Amino acid sequence: MNEASPKPEVYWYTLRKPKSTKLTEDLVIDVAIIGGGMAGLMCAQKLKSKNKNLKIAIIESSFCGAGASGKSSGFITPDSELELADLVRNYGKEEGKRIWEFVKKGVASIRETIERRNINCDYSIQDSLFIANTAKGYKKVVEEYAAQHNCGYEAKLYDTTTINQVIGTSNYVGAVHTTDTYGIISYLYCQDLKDALVRDGIMIYEETPVSEITAAGIKIGERTVTANKVIVCTDHFLPKFNIAKDEIYHAQTFLAVTKPLEESVIKSLFPQGPKMVWDTDLIYQYFRIVEGNRLLMGAASVLYTYAHNEKKFSPLILKKMKNYLRKKFPNHTFDFEYFWPGFIGVSKDFLPIVGRDPVMKNVYYAGAGAGLPWAAALGEYLADKVFDHRDDFDTLFDIKRNYPIGHNGQVVLSKPVSFAISHGVKKYFN
């Protein structure tokens, strides 16, 4: 009997139905935040903590957590598209560590918010494994272990003789194990934080797409929001507002969750307790245990990662996931129940883009924060920037910085090809 195809929908969205309030009148406020994902919500929270009397409104085109933040795998770790070793190799030890500490602050801020506000989001403390499929990949693992050690962080290195202590298979070459990481269901986090911010007095309007940003605020159809400051936290949708049209693109990945696993299977997979795992491939595979004892897995393909349009369902990727698990864990069978795609915003060097509009000085923006901790840290950075004129990362995150492939090269090669080549350069070359 053939295995049934998984449902083509975001599993997280089945756990709670969003309730939206649309904007139905004009507003006059202090700060308008466009985007109700991780960055926008954390920005609003930080601003309110600085001045409880600020009139703040979040304007979201769909519902909070509808975009990359809500579809995410929920890995809360400083590692995203760049490991610490990549940062050290590209920027030097001191600057690489400074960037790492920036994103670690995002990890800490999400945790602090969960604990202080009692956010219900399947918060699960899980250490991380950056794991090697091949001998070449193991060199990346060793490089990451060395970077962690040299920068003063705790890490443990496993090789072929010890890897099965932490992962229930001998079909990996080795791994570096790091701590102080955890998993969440980020959609539930966004929804719970939204409710908490409304209780704090922040106005949140969903299903309210912004049509135009102006020097006086924003327009939403015939409605206007007059605001002293406008903060745009729309990730890869920044180009929609004529911001970073050449500098921000998207990368597509796919996620799937299995039907619930037996406790004995989970123990077999993770002898020392569940871990968040991702491998050393450039277009990598990743997995962890989530709500309901399900295995979450993510994967992609060069065919889709840099494609212009979103692929809703891919039998090719589903087959790739099944083959991967079959090869790595041949003693177990995994039955996927849900499968969905997701876009994340990226720049050509994997660092985010932060700035202030050169003409409309009241408009600030951030995008290409690949990973939830990056998004959280960026949201708080923008709040600090607007309120306290923070600028310590402005040069590094400047839209006009040098990229592996510049504007002229991108015109010749095309945007997808330029981003793909640039990412390979940043991951594997200095």
Rosetta blueprint (number, residue, H / E / L):
1 M L
2 N L
3 E L
4 A L
5 S L
6 P L
7 K E
8 P L
9 E L
10 V L
11 Y H
12 W H
13 Y H
14 T H
15 L L
16 R L
17 K L
18 P L
19 K L
20 S L
21 T L
22 K L
23 L L
24 T L
25 E L
26 D L
27 L E
28 V E
29 I E
30 D E
31 V E
32 A E
33 I E
34 I E
35 G L
36 G L
37 G L
38 M H
39 A H
40 G H
41 L H
42 M H
43 C H
44 A H
45 Q H
46 K H
47 L H
48 K H
49 S H
50 K H
51 N L
52 K L
53 N L
54 L L
55 K L
56 I E
57 A E
58 I E
59 I E
60 E L
61 S L
62 S L
63 F L
64 C L
65 G L
66 A L
67 G L
68 A H
69 S H
70 G H
71 K H
72 S L
73 S L
74 G L
75 F E
76 I E
77 T L
78 P L
79 D L
80 S L
81 E L
82 L L
83 E L
84 L H
85 A H
86 D H
87 L H
88 V H
89 R H
90 N H
91 Y H
92 G L
93 K H
94 E H
95 E H
96 G H
97 K H
98 R H
99 I H
100 W H
101 E H
102 F H
103 V H
104 K H
105 K H
106 G H
107 V H
108 A H
109 S H
110 I H
111 R H
112 E H
113 T H
114 I H
115 E H
116 R H
117 R H
118 N L
119 I L
120 N L
121 C L
122 D L
123 Y L
124 S E
125 I E
126 Q L
127 D E
128 S E
129 L E
130 F E
131 I E
132 A E
133 N L
134 T L
135 A H
136 K H
137 G H
138 Y H
139 K H
140 K H
141 V H
142 V H
143 E H
144 E H
145 Y H
146 A H
147 A H
148 Q H
149 H H
150 N H
151 C L
152 G L
153 Y L
154 E L
155 A L
156 K E
157 L E
158 Y E
159 D L
160 T L
161 T L
162 T L
163 I H
164 N H
165 Q H
166 V L
167 I L
168 G L
169 T L
170 S L
171 N L
172 Y L
173 V L
174 G E
175 A E
176 V E
177 H E
178 T E
179 T L
180 D L
181 T L
182 Y E
183 G E
184 I L
185 I L
186 S H
187 Y H
188 L H
189 Y H
190 C H
191 Q H
192 D H
193 L H
194 K H
195 D H
196 A H
197 L H
198 V H
199 R H
200 D L
201 G L
202 I L
203 M E
204 I E
205 Y E
206 E L
207 E L
208 T L
209 P L
210 V L
211 S L
212 E E
213 I E
214 T E
215 A L
216 A L
217 G E
218 I E
219 K E
220 I E
221 G L
222 E L
223 R E
224 T E
225 V E
226 T E
227 A E
228 N E
229 K E
230 V E
231 I E
232 V E
233 C L
234 T L
235 D H
236 H H
237 F H
238 L H
239 P H
240 K H
241 F H
242 N L
243 I L
244 A L
245 K L
246 D L
247 E L
248 I L
249 Y E
250 H E
251 A E
252 Q E
253 T E
254 F E
255 L E
256 A E
257 V E
258 T E
259 K L
260 P L
261 L L
262 E L
263 E H
264 S H
265 V H
266 I H
267 K H
268 S H
269 L H
270 F L
271 P L
272 Q L
273 G L
274 P L
275 K E
276 M E
277 V E
278 W E
279 D E
280 T L
281 D L
282 L L
283 I L
284 Y L
285 Q L
286 Y E
287 F E
288 R E
289 I E
290 V E
291 E H
292 G H
293 N H
294 R E
295 L E
296 L E
297 M E
298 G E
299 A E
300 A L
301 S L
302 V H
303 L H
304 Y H
305 T H
306 Y L
307 A L
308 H L
309 N L
310 E L
311 K L
312 K L
313 F L
314 S L
315 P H
316 L H
317 I H
318 L H
319 K H
320 K H
321 M H
322 K H
323 N H
324 Y H
325 L H
326 R H
327 K H
328 K H
329 F L
330 P L
331 N L
332 H L
333 T L
334 F L
335 D L
336 F E
337 E E
338 Y E
339 F E
340 W E
341 P E
342 G E
343 F E
344 I E
345 G E
346 V E
347 S L
348 K L
349 D L
350 F L
351 L L
352 P L
353 I E
354 V E
355 G E
356 R E
357 D L
358 P L
359 V L
360 M L
361 K L
362 N L
363 V E
364 Y E
365 Y E
366 A E
367 G E
368 A L
369 G L
370 A L
371 G L
372 L H
373 P H
374 W H
375 A H
376 A H
377 A H
378 L H
379 G H
380 E H
381 Y H
382 L H
383 A H
384 D H
385 K H
386 V H
387 F H
388 D H
389 H L
390 R L
391 D L
392 D L
393 F L
394 D L
395 T L
396 L L
397 F L
398 D L
399 I L
400 K L
401 R L
402 N L
403 Y L
404 P L
405 I L
406 G L
407 H H
408 N H
409 G H
410 Q H
411 V H
412 V H
413 L H
414 S L
415 K H
416 P H
417 V H
418 S H
419 F H
420 A H
421 I H
422 S H
423 H H
424 G H
425 V H
426 K H
427 K H
428 Y H
429 F L
430 N L
